[in-house]
Amino acid sequence: MCKKFLLAAVNAKYIHSNPGVYSLRAFAKERLPEAEIQIAEYTINHQMDWILQDIYRKKPDFVGFSCYIWNISQVYELVRDLKQVLPETEIWLGGPEVSYDSGRILSQEPEIRGIMRGEGELTFSQVAEAYLAAEDRLAAEDPEDRLLARLEGILGITYRDGSGEIRENGPQRLLSMDEIPFYYKDMAGFENRIVYYESSRGCPFSCSYCLSSIDKSVRFRSLSLVKKELDFFLERKVPQVKFVDRTFNCRREHTLGIWKHILDHDNGVTNFHFEVSADLFDQEELEMIGRMRPGLIQLEIGVQSTNPDTIREIRRKMDLTKLEAAVDRVHGYRNTHQHLDLIAGLPWEGMDSFLQSFDDVYRMEPDQLQLGFLKVLKGSYMASQAGAYGLRYRMTPPYEVLSTRWLSYGDVIRLKAMEEMVEVYYNSGQFSNTLKLLEQEYPSPSELFLDLAAYYEDHGFAGLSHSRMARYEILYGFIKEREERKTGHGQTGEAASDTCLSAFRDRLMEDLYLRENAKSRPSFAMDQGPFKDRIREFFQTEEQERRWLPDYKDHDSRQMANMAHLEAMEDGSFLLFDYKERDPLWKNARTLRFTYEETCAGTERGEYERIKEGQSRTGGRHPGAAGRGVWHRVPLLSGS
């Protein structure tokens, strides 16, 4: 009846892996070493026909699909087609997207034999054992009868009996975390993919939008096991290990034990990602973060809202004052990437309230600010309160909010456009200096991003794919248009506008070269022709003195000029970008700002100002300037 089992995962991206199917296989193989259990991972970007062909070639007797909101539509499509090409194959589903209305799903999808509800390790091993036992050729009973007799005693499943009637057994027991085997035997197949790790299950909190709130208990893996398994990753210098614990720091001893271990055994390469509640941090935990290598850990912090009525209604416990203080302290260490989350569409939060939440979190200066939208998940308390909240959401996955009593669909549309601007211009980290200057022009950060989103819409830029260089051009156009509206016409206004635009052009060029020595330049960039002799002389001097670029000792001046970059700015300074020495978090180049001595042969400072002014007025055409001078380092305005 069943000899070959296939656990199939359809992931959101190639870089993702599915820890669920690996854990199911590892647990089952310990109990059923004779079972042939394969894993097949695909992505939602694959052609469904290609996935169908691949599964068909494997000829499994049993296929179990791992189901989530991001892949359930593709899974149903595969299930319906798979049964036509492999009619004898038994099809089962599992995962959060099918655990809470399994009976309805089976009634609507006749191709599916059964659903494994909740945590699946023990359940899958028992289901696999039932199928293997049904193959006993010495037994007198029919294989189907033997299978059904076994399925009757397995908890945590909903299935069809011999007559096609849907039966639902009681809930499965929860395993101790130490019963679950470590499923990474080697790292083959995980190159260039995120490696997930689980040191606890469950969550102590009861957030109404989250399925983890259903099981209020938290089970922890023994620290001795965790340390041993983390050593496996550290010894192999895995680039990143992402903990999937819902609230990693809910038990202080567990947190400190793991952090002390990775601090003591840091290999200089591996980064660990944790989802935490920052308001729970105590002094010892914060001090330990401060001692870590830059990039050793990164933190994801769910704020969701700063509206106290909203926080109370969603059953979330959060001390915003403590959270902000913790975020600020970690920010001061400059060694840990912090990712703060907000959710639009929560109860008691209309447009004004959400924008206030955004401004509150933005001013905490997170490295990334994720503006997400409420997903109304099956089985959550939020779903049960949809009527009371006037909550309307999409009927197909991912069940995203459309409107509430407090937030209209028009507001949601505006926030989605704003989200795109935050992703492109803030979360990318590629416009940080320009944004700092631009923020001064607006009463609030949210107004800036809403204004930028409106500019994209008005000029037909929304919904299109743009190159990195195009993003700079568009942002400059936005700034220029805003300055023209602000200053109006007339000589005084034009001069004020040009002074302001000059400052923005400098910031944009600084941002452009922070990440890479860009070979192409935007149309608004100041012509570097008049300064090429001085720039060449700087690198020639540096070849002799090795004063500012000590890591280039084996390179001559031409090589240094190709590998580093010196940019003349409109404010009269020069910025040197050193790409051999980078910020460990954002990988921005080390940046030095210089000024040129007024005693340069042949050119006084006043002449330089006239040259620069002529360049900005005439679109980059002005006479060249030569002469030798002395370079001085002055304090950075920005950069690293």
C-alpha positions, 0 to 999 in steps of 0.5 A: 500500500505504501512503501515510499513516502514523500514530504513536499514543501512549497516555500515562498523563496529559494533562500527559505527552507522548511524545517517542518518536513526535515523534523518530521522525517528525522523523528519518523526515521528514528522510529521507523528506520526501514521507512523510505522517506524523501523530502522535496522542496520547491518554491511558489515561483516554480511552474506548477506543471514542473513541480507536478512532473517532478513529483510524478517522476519520484513515484511516491506512494504517500505525499504529505504537503506542508501548508501555510498561507503563502502556498496553500493555493498552489498546494490545492492545485497540485493535489487536484492534478496529482491525483489524476496522474498518480491515482493510487498515491495517498495524499495528506496535508499538514501545517497551520493553514489546514489544522483549524478547519480540517473537516471542511477542507476534506469535504471540499477536496476529495483527493485528500485522504487525511490531515495531520493537525498541529505539531506533526512529528509524532503524528506523521510517524504513527501515520507512516507506521500505519501504512507500513503495517497495512503492507503486511502480506501475512495478515488475513485482513484487507490492507485498507481494513488494516490501515483504517483500524490503525488510523482509528487510534492515531490522535491529531488526524482528520481522515476519510474512512472506508465509506468516505465518511470524514472522521476527526480524532482527538488532539495529539499529545505535545512532545518534549522538545528534547524528544525532537531530533536534531535534523541537520546531519550536514549542510549539503543542500543548505548552501545560500539558504536560511538555516532555521533552528528551534530552541522552544515552542509556544508563546507565553503571550496571547496576541489575538492575531497570532496562532501561537497564542492558542497554546499558552505553554512554552516548552524549552529544549535543554541548554546542553542540547542547544549548545551542542547543536549550535556548535555544529553550526559554528564549526561549519561557519554557517552564515546565518542561523535563524531562531524560530522561537516565537518569543526567544527571551521569555525565559531569562536563563535560557536567553543568557545561556545561549547568548553566553555560548555564542559569545564565547564560541564566536567564529567571526562569521555566523550571525544569529537571528532572534525574535524578541520582546525588547521590553523584557530585557534586563541589565545583564542581557543588555550588557551582554549584547553590548559585548558582542561582535558587530553582526553576531546577532540581530533582533526582530522586535514586534511593536505592532502599535503604540496605541495603548487601546490597541495593545490592550484589545489585542491582548498584548502585554508591552511596556513601550517605555522599557521597549524604547529604552532597550532599543535605544541602548542597543542602538548605541552599541552600534553592533546589532541590527534591529528590525521593528515591526508594525501591523496596520489594521488592528482594532482601535487604530485608524489612519491617524493612530497608525501614522502616530505609531509609525512616527513613534517607531521611526524615531527609535531609528530601527535598522529596518521598519516593517510596515505589515498588514493584518492577516486574519488567520484561521483559528485565531481570536482575531478571526472570531472577532471579525464581526465586532471589529467590522473587519473585512479581509481577503477571502483567499490567502493570505487573508489580508485586511481590507478595512475595519471600523477604524480604517477604510480601504482607501486608507489601506491603499495609501498605507500600502503605497507608503510601505513601498516607499519605506522599503525602497528608501528606508529599509534598503539603507541606501538613502540614509544621509538624504533622508536625514536631511529630508526629514527636517523638511517635514513635521513628521516622518509619516508625512514624508513617506506619504508625500513621496508615495503620492509623487510616485503615483502622480508621475506614473512611477508606482507599480514599476520596477526601477533600477537603483540609479533610477531610484536616485533620479526619482528621489532627486526629482521629488526633492526638486519639485518640492523645493520649486513649490516651496520657494516659488519663482523669482531670483531670491526663491531660485537662489534659496532653492539652488542652495537647498538642492545643492545640499541634497545633491551632495547627500544623494552622491554620498549615499550613492557611493557608500555601498559601491564605487558606482561606474554610472552617475545620475544626471544631477551629479556635479561634473568631476572634470574640473577636479580630476587633476587634484583627485589624481594628485591625491592618490599619487600623494597617497601612494607615497605617504600611505596616510589615509588608505593603509590597506592599499599598500600593495597598490599604486595610485591608479589601482587605488583610484579604481578601488577607492573613490574620491568625490568633489562635493558641492559644499567645497569638501571632498569625500573619500570612500574606502571600500576595503574597510566597511561598516560590519552591519550595513557594509558601507564604506569607511568615509573620510571628508577633506577640505582643500587648502586655499593656498593651492597653486593657481587656484584660490578658494574664491575661484573654486567657489566661482567654478562650482557655482558656474558648474551648477548653473550650466549643467556641469560645464566649466573650466578645469583647475590644476595645482597641488595642495595639502589634504586635511581630514575634517569631522564627518557629517555622516557615514562611518 
